[in-house]
Amino acid sequence: MKNPALGAAVVATAAPQIWADELGQRVYAFALRAIKLTDRLPEKRAASRILGSQLVRSATSVAANYEEARGAVSRPDFVFKLSLAYKECRESVLWLCLIRDAEIVRPTRMAAIIAEALELRAIFGTSLKTARQRRRTT
């Protein structure tokens, strides 16, 4: 299912949503899309296995570290976990672009997930900047 306001897939499952916020839903959907993408990569190409494995690790780490940030016990802990989510998102963009540019998957099929990764990276970058500024003023 696609939420037109977000331009991204919204997770539709029978299980109750555990995310109280839209960003949590987006990072979960992003990780899920990355998993499904890697499951469809051609098995005959060695690069598919390597890039796919790296993408799954980084994309699922974005979701995991965001969830950890939401449960942070202190502001420094929050900033640290959020910075990990940001770094993993940057890494995910790299793997997605390599998959696209190596022509493992057609560029047109990669456009939406790369756009979502770039949006998430921008959101995490802005949030991290704000969190760091607040940390200095408190």
VOPAGU-2260 file (C-alpha; in pm, 1 decimal, decimal comma):
REM VOPAGU-2260
SITE   aa  ch    i         X         Y         Z
SITE  MET   A    0       0,0       0,0       0,0
SITE  LYS   A    1     129,0     348,2     -78,3
SITE  ASN   A    2      63,7     663,0     120,4
SITE  PRO   A    3      42,9     943,0    -137,9
SITE  ALA   A    4     139,1    1206,2     118,4
SITE  LEU   A    5     468,3    1028,3     184,0
SITE  GLY   A    6     542,1     888,4    -157,1
SITE  ALA   A    7     654,2     575,5      23,1
SITE  ALA   A    8     516,1     236,8      99,8
SITE  VAL   A    9     320,7     205,5     421,6
SITE  VAL   A   10     340,3    -135,0     581,4
SITE  ALA   A   11      13,4    -322,9     562,5
SITE  THR   A   12      16,4    -630,0     784,1
SITE  ALA   A   13    -225,7    -818,0    1001,7
SITE  ALA   A   14      -0,5    -754,0    1301,3
SITE  PRO   A   15     -66,5    -441,9    1508,4
SITE  GLN   A   16     154,4    -145,9    1428,7
SITE  ILE   A   17     415,6     -94,3    1697,5
SITE  TRP   A   18     517,9     248,4    1573,1
SITE  ALA   A   19     357,3     548,4    1729,4
SITE  ASP   A   20     506,5     775,3    1468,3
SITE  GLU   A   21     518,6     809,0    1092,6
SITE  LEU   A   22     898,1     795,2    1076,6
SITE  GLY   A   23     898,7     460,6    1255,3
SITE  GLN   A   24     661,5     325,8     993,2
SITE  ARG   A   25     878,4     464,1     715,6
SITE  VAL   A   26    1204,5     312,9     840,8
SITE  TYR   A   27    1035,0     -23,1     892,4
SITE  ALA   A   28     888,2      -9,0     539,8
SITE  PHE   A   29    1229,9      90,9     403,1
SITE  ALA   A   30    1399,6    -207,1     569,4
SITE  LEU   A   31    1127,3    -439,3     443,9
SITE  ARG   A   32    1161,4    -305,2      87,8
SITE  ALA   A   33    1537,8    -360,8     102,9
SITE  ILE   A   34    1485,7    -721,2     216,4
SITE  LYS   A   35    1239,2    -786,1     -64,7
SITE  LEU   A   36    1468,9    -620,5    -317,8
SITE  THR   A   37    1763,6    -838,6    -220,6
SITE  ASP   A   38    1547,4   -1150,6    -238,4
SITE  ARG   A   39    1485,6   -1065,5    -605,8
SITE  LEU   A   40    1846,8    -999,7    -704,0
SITE  PRO   A   41    1987,2   -1237,5    -968,0
SITE  GLU   A   42    2152,9   -1531,8    -795,7
SITE  LYS   A   43    2411,5   -1589,6   -1067,9
SITE  ARG   A   44    2596,4   -1263,1   -1006,0
SITE  ALA   A   45    2848,2   -1264,3    -722,2
SITE  ALA   A   46    2796,0    -890,5    -677,6
SITE  SER   A   47    2426,6    -952,1    -610,0
SITE  ARG   A   48    2503,7   -1162,9    -305,2
SITE  ILE   A   49    2762,2    -922,3    -167,6
SITE  LEU   A   50    2572,2    -598,9    -230,8
SITE  GLY   A   51    2243,4    -755,3    -125,1
SITE  SER   A   52    2389,8    -876,6     201,8
SITE  GLN   A   53    2540,1    -536,4     277,4
SITE  LEU   A   54    2214,4    -361,3     189,6
SITE  VAL   A   55    2007,6    -582,4     419,0
SITE  ARG   A   56    2250,2    -523,1     704,2
SITE  SER   A   57    2253,4    -146,7     667,2
SITE  ALA   A   58    1881,7     -98,0     589,1
SITE  THR   A   59    1765,7    -312,4     880,0
SITE  SER   A   60    2016,6    -134,4    1100,7
SITE  VAL   A   61    1852,8     198,9    1013,1
SITE  ALA   A   62    1524,7      68,8    1154,4
SITE  ALA   A   63    1687,4     -96,2    1455,9
SITE  ASN   A   64    1890,4     210,0    1552,7
SITE  TYR   A   65    1592,8     440,7    1507,3
SITE  GLU   A   66    1392,8     216,3    1739,7
SITE  GLU   A   67    1682,5     221,0    1987,1
SITE  ALA   A   68    1691,8     602,5    1969,2
SITE  ARG   A   69    1321,1     614,9    2051,6
SITE  GLY   A   70    1396,7     417,7    2367,4
SITE  ALA   A   71    1707,4     611,5    2463,2
SITE  VAL   A   72    1774,0     656,8    2833,0
SITE  SER   A   73    1939,0     997,6    2796,4
SITE  ARG   A   74    1991,8    1275,0    2543,1
SITE  PRO   A   75    2351,5    1162,0    2468,9
SITE  ASP   A   76    2222,7     806,2    2418,8
SITE  PHE   A   77    1952,4     940,2    2184,3
SITE  VAL   A   78    2205,8    1139,7    1981,3
SITE  PHE   A   79    2437,9     839,6    1958,3
SITE  LYS   A   80    2165,2     599,5    1839,3
SITE  LEU   A   81    2028,1     855,2    1595,6
SITE  SER   A   82    2377,8     908,4    1455,6
SITE  LEU   A   83    2404,8     533,9    1395,9
SITE  ALA   A   84    2072,3     535,7    1209,2
SITE  TYR   A   85    2199,7     827,9     999,1
SITE  LYS   A   86    2527,3     653,0     916,4
SITE  GLU   A   87    2350,9     329,6     824,2
SITE  CYS   A   88    2111,2     523,1     604,1
SITE  ARG   A   89    2405,9     682,8     422,4
SITE  GLU   A   90    2553,8     337,5     374,6
SITE  SER   A   91    2222,6     205,5     241,5
SITE  VAL   A   92    2221,4     481,0     -20,5
SITE  LEU   A   93    2566,9     365,5    -130,6
SITE  TRP   A   94    2461,2       0,4    -171,9
SITE  LEU   A   95    2140,9      96,7    -352,2
SITE  CYS   A   96    2330,5     318,2    -595,2
SITE  LEU   A   97    2588,3      45,3    -658,9
SITE  ILE   A   98    2310,1    -204,1    -734,4
SITE  ARG   A   99    2157,4      47,9    -973,2
SITE  ASP   A  100    2481,3     158,3   -1138,2
SITE  ALA   A  101    2612,1    -198,2   -1177,0
SITE  GLU   A  102    2286,6    -261,3   -1364,1
SITE  ILE   A  103    2195,2    -550,8   -1138,6
SITE  VAL   A  104    1847,2    -400,7   -1125,8
SITE  ARG   A  105    1706,4    -156,5   -1380,5
SITE  PRO   A  106    1750,7     205,1   -1268,6
SITE  THR   A  107    1379,1     273,1   -1307,0
SITE  ARG   A  108    1303,5       0,2   -1052,7
SITE  MET   A  109    1555,8     146,7    -808,7
SITE  ALA   A  110    1437,6     508,6    -823,3
SITE  ALA   A  111    1169,5     490,3    -554,0
SITE  ILE   A  112    1374,8     308,9    -291,2
SITE  ILE   A  113    1675,0     534,7    -352,7
SITE  ALA   A  114    1451,3     840,6    -321,7
SITE  GLU   A  115    1314,9     709,4       8,3
SITE  ALA   A  116    1667,1     639,1     136,0
SITE  LEU   A  117    1772,2     993,0      44,9
SITE  GLU   A  118    1466,6    1138,8     220,1
SITE  LEU   A  119    1532,6     932,6     532,1
SITE  ARG   A  120    1897,3    1039,2     526,0
SITE  ALA   A  121    1790,6    1404,5     510,3
SITE  ILE   A  122    1542,0    1357,3     795,0
SITE  PHE   A  123    1799,4    1185,6    1015,6
SITE  GLY   A  124    2062,4    1446,1     929,8
SITE  THR   A  125    1832,6    1733,8    1022,6
SITE  SER   A  126    1712,5    1557,6    1337,5
SITE  LEU   A  127    2067,7    1485,1    1441,5
SITE  LYS   A  128    2170,6    1846,5    1390,0
SITE  THR   A  129    1875,7    1964,4    1600,4
SITE  ALA   A  130    1943,8    1709,0    1873,9
SITE  ARG   A  131    2309,6    1808,7    1892,0
SITE  GLN   A  132    2220,9    2178,8    1913,7
SITE  ARG   A  133    1973,3    2112,8    2194,0
SITE  ARG   A  134    2235,4    1906,4    2372,3
SITE  ARG   A  135    2470,7    2205,2    2374,0
SITE  THR   A  136    2204,6    2448,2    2500,5
SITE  THR   A  137    2077,9    2229,3    2785,3
